[in-house]
Amino acid sequence: MSTDFYELLGVSKNASADELKKAYRKKARELHPDANPDDPVAENMFKEVSRAYETLSDPDARSRYDRFGEQGLGGGGGDPFSGGGIGDIFEAFFGGGGGGFGGQRQQAGPPRGQDLEVTARLDLESVMFGTQITVEVPTAIRCDDCGGSGAGAGTQPVQCVDCSGTGQVRRVRNSMLGQMVTTGPCGRCGGMGEVVVTPCSACNGDGRKRSNESYTVDVPAGIQSGQTLRLSGRGAVGPRGGAPGDLYVHVAVARHDEFIREDDDLIFDLPLTFAQAALGVHTVLQALDGELDLVVPAGTQHGREFVARGRGIPHLNGRGKGNLRVRISVVVPTELSEEQEQILRQLAEVSGHEVAPPDKGIFSRIKSAFT
């Protein structure tokens, strides 16, 4: 992208150093990537503006640019993003780590503990009514000997002399733009602002120890496999008194022997004989929430569903329940007694339906040819 550097900054060719700096600060704030997320045009413009300021703020580079344009810069113009990067240039003008475009200054003190995960396996009855379960997780708990401070008996952590208790140190280095100031965690105290001189013998100065802990979890009715429950503050504690993380309980619901869950509906496949489907039947089903009295009318076809409304799974975090759907499955017998066969042949004859003759020899041979 070839554009006049003065135009990019919005200044005249005789602009002073202060005017250049002021113009660059304004443009950089407007075009900084943190202020324009996912905007490649603004990002490219920010790079061009930074390159323009780097050139014009250097007297020698500015003189060459004024006389010969960009070609006069050769390799001397450099790439402001190949060394310290955009962040360093921005920090040089707007402060290290605490800029207004998403930069976060790390606070002194112990870090937060680790989040933990565990899987809870439930049966369908527990999902139907809700339940309480106990989960056990390996975790880190506060050391009782030092109260979590990490300091040995009769001692306390002392303020770090390198960062004066801030947990951060500022570093200054020279560049083409002048002195660049960056801020980062203190290497001596690890950003905590304090140093343990005499470590606790029980935890070696960490302020915590390993343990297997049990927690009671309230599982709401209607939860589904793959959903996760979050227990705030039940994760591992942070080192040297740091806040605990969270515990995430992932739910896995076991397959039921008789009922299939479909959203919040329950499906039950009811097997009926040909006679029951043709003549009708009165049956009592044992549903998850009690007995269900079902009358199947005569002439019921295979696959027909009977719906008992409100007898399914409760809606999670809402009112009402799904339905219980009883799906008819007409079962054809694979073996018949002579009497059963005779009765069915009489029925077929009365109904005018063609069926296989009694002699099964030829049909057995035909069947064997297709297996």
N, C-alpha and C positions, 0 to 999 in steps of 0.2 A: 504494500500500500504506500504510494508516494504522495504525500500531502505536505504543504508548507507547515513547518513546525510552529511558526508564530500564529498561523491561523488555527492550528489545533488547540493552542493554549488560549487563543483569543486575546493576544497582546500585540502591540506594535513592535516594529523591528528595533526601536531604541528603548525598549522596556528595561527597567532596572532589575537587579537581582531580586529585590523584595517583591516587585510586581510579578516577576516570573513565579516566584515561590507561592504567592497568594493565588495566582491564576491556576497553578498546578494543584494546590490543595482543593480548590473549588471543583475542578474537573475530576480529580481523583475520587472525591466523595460521591460525585454523581455517577461515575462509571465503574466504581469498584465492583468486582464480581459478587461480593456478599450482598451488595445493594441491588444487584440485577441477576438473581439466580437463573441459570439455564438460558441466558441471553448471550449467545456467542458474539453478536455484533457489539454489544457493550463491552464484552471482555476484550475483543480486538482493539476497540477504541481506547480502552484503558491502557493497553500495552503501548499503543502509538503515542498517547499523551505522556506516558512515563518516559518513553524513549526521547520524545521531543524535549522534555524538561531536563533529562540527563545531559543531552547535548548542549542546550542553551545555557545551562547553569555552569558549565565548564568554559572558562574564557577562551582557551585554545580551541576547543571543539566548536564553540560558537563562531569564532573568527573564521575557521575553515569552512563552516557551513554557510556563513554569510558570503564568502567569496566564491565557493564552488558548489554549494548545495550538498545534497546527501552524498554525491560521488566524492566530495572532498573529505568525507569522514573516513573512508577506507575501512580499515579494521579498528580504527581508534574509537569509533562511536560505540562499539561494543553492544552487547545485548544485556540490558538491565535485568533480564529474567534468567540468565544462565548462571548467575552466581548466587547472591543472597535470595533472589526470587521476589515476586510481587509483595509478599508479606513483609520482607525486610524494608523495602522502599517505603511502603505504607507506614510501617511502624516508626521510621525515621522522622516522619512529620506528625503523626497522630498518636504516638505513644505506643509502647510495647505491650501487646497482648490484650489491651483493654479497649480497642477501637470500637466504634459504634456500628460495625457491620458484621457482627457475629463472633468477633474475637472474644475469648473468655480467659480472664486471668484466674489461674488456679489459686484457690484460697488455701492459706496455711492450715495445717491440721491433718489428722489421720484420715485416710481414704475410706470410703464406704466399703462394706463387706461384699462378698460375692453372692450373686443370686444362685439359688439351688433349684433343681428339678427332680421330680419323682413321678412315677406312673401309678395310678390307683386303678385296680381292676374291679369292676362292679358287675353284679348280675342285674337282670331286667327288673326283678322285684324291687331292688334298691332304687332304680331309676323311677319306678312307678310311684313310690311313696316318699322318696327322699331318705337320706340316712346320715349317720355319723360314722366316719371311719378313722382309723389311726394309721398314720404313715410314719415310718422311721427313716431318717436321713443322716448320713455322715456329714458333720458340719464343724464349724469352729465356734467355740463359745468363749466368753470372757474368762481370763485367768483369775481365779479367786485370790491367789497369793499376792498379786500386785494390784488387784482391782482393775486390771486392763491397761494400766499405765506402761507396763513393760519394765518399770524400775524395780530394783531390788529392795529388800526390806529396809526401812528407815531412810530411803532416798527418794528423790523426785527427778523427773526429767528437767533439764536446764535449757535455757534459751540458746538457740544456735547462734554462734558468734559470726558466722559467715553471712547470714541473711537478717540478723537482728530480730528473729522470730517471725519474719514475714513469710518464710517458705519459698521466697523468690529471690533470684539474683539478676542484676542487670549487667549485660556485657556490651562493651563498646568496641567497635572495630572500624577501621577506616575503609572508605570506598571512594569511587569517583564522585559520589554525591556528598562526600564529607563523612563525618562520623555517623555510623549506624548503631543504634541502641536496640538491643533485643532483651527480652525478659524470659526466663525459664526457671524450672524448679531448682532449688538449691541442692547441689550434689552432696553436701555434708549431711543434711537432715532429711533428704528425700522429699522436700516440700512440706514437711510437718511443722517446721518452725522450732522444734525442740529436739534435743539429743539426749539419749539415755546413756549416762556415764557408767552406771553400775547396773547391768541387766538383771532382771529377775531370773533366778536359777530354775524356776518351774517352767517358764515359757521361753527362756533365752532372749528376753527383751521384746518379744512379739506382742505380749499382752493378751494372748489367746491360746487355746489348746484344742486339740481334736477331740470330738465326742460324737456318739450316736444319740440323736435326740428324737423323741416321739412327739408328734403333734396331732391333735384332734381336728378333723376337717368336717365341716358341715356341707354335705352334698345336697343341693336342691333337687327336688323332683323335676323330671323332664330333661335333665342334662343328657348330652349326646356324646358318643365316642368322638375323640379328637378335640373336645373343648377343654379349656384349662381354667383352673381355679387359682387365684393369686392370694397368698397369705402375706400381707405386708409385715416386714420386720421379722420374718421367720427364717431368713437366710443366714448365711455365715456373718459373724460380727467382723468388723474391720480391724486391722492391726492397731494396737495401742489405743484402744477406746473408740475406734471408728464405728460409725453407725452400721447396723446390720443390713444386709440385702433382703431380698424377698424370696419366698418359696413358691414355686409354680408346680401345681399338681395337675398332671395331664390325665384325663379320664379315658379309660378303655372299657367298653361294655361288652361282656361275653355274649355269645350267641345262645339264644334260648332253645330248648328242645322242641317246644310246641308253638311258640308265638314268634312272628316276624314283625320287626318294627319298621314302619314306613313313615317318615317324619314323626308325627305324634299319634299316628294310627297304629293299632295292633291288628295283625292278620292271623287268623287261625284257619287252617285247612281241615275241614270236617269230612272224613271219608264216609260215604254212604254206599250201600249195595244198590244194585239195579232195582230191586224190589222196593227198597226204602225211598229211592228217588221217584219211582213211578207211583207208589201208593201213598207217600207222605210218611212222616214220622215225628214224634214228639221226643225231644232229647234235652238233657240238662248238661251244660258245659261248665267246667270249672275254670273261670276266667281268673286273671291276676287279682281282681278286686272282689271276688266272690262268685257265686253261681249265676249262670245265665240260662233262663228258660227259653228254649227255642222250638218253635213249631215249623217244620219244613212241610210245605203243602205238596199235595200230589202233583206229579208231572214236573218236578224241579229238575232243571237241566244242569249238566256238568259246568262248573265255572261260575254259577250264579252266586252273588254275594248278598248276605243279610247283614245289615248295619245296626249295631247297638250304639246309639249316639251317646257321647260322654263317658264311654267305658274304656277309653284308651289312655295314653300317657298325658299327664298334665302339661300344659304349655309352660315352658320355662319363663320364670319372671313375669307371668301374666295370668289372666283368669281363664278358666275353662280347661277342657281336656279334648284330646282327639277321640276318635271312634274305634270301636272294636268291630272289625269286618270278618264275618264268618264266610269263608269261601268253600263252596261245595265241590267235592271231588268224588265223582262216581267211580267206584272200583269194580273192574271186571274180573271175575274169578278166573284163575288159570287152570283150575281142575274142577270137574263136576262129577258128582255121583251119577249112577244110571238113572235114578229117580229124578234128579235135578235136570239132567239132560232131556229126559222124556217130557218133563213139564215145559221146558223152554221150547222144545220142538212143537209141542201142541200150541203154545202161544204164537210161535212163528207161523204155523199153519193157519190159525184163526186170523192172524193179522195180515196174511198174504205176503209174508216176507220170505225171500229165498235164503236158505242156509245150506251149509255143507251137508252131504249125506252121511249117514251113520258110519259107512265104511271109510275109515281114516287112512287106509293104506296108501292110496294114490296121493292124498294131500300131504302125508308125511314125506313121500318122495319128492313132491313139488317143493315143500318147505326146505328139504335138505339141499336142494339145488340153489337156493338163494341165501344160504348161511355161510 
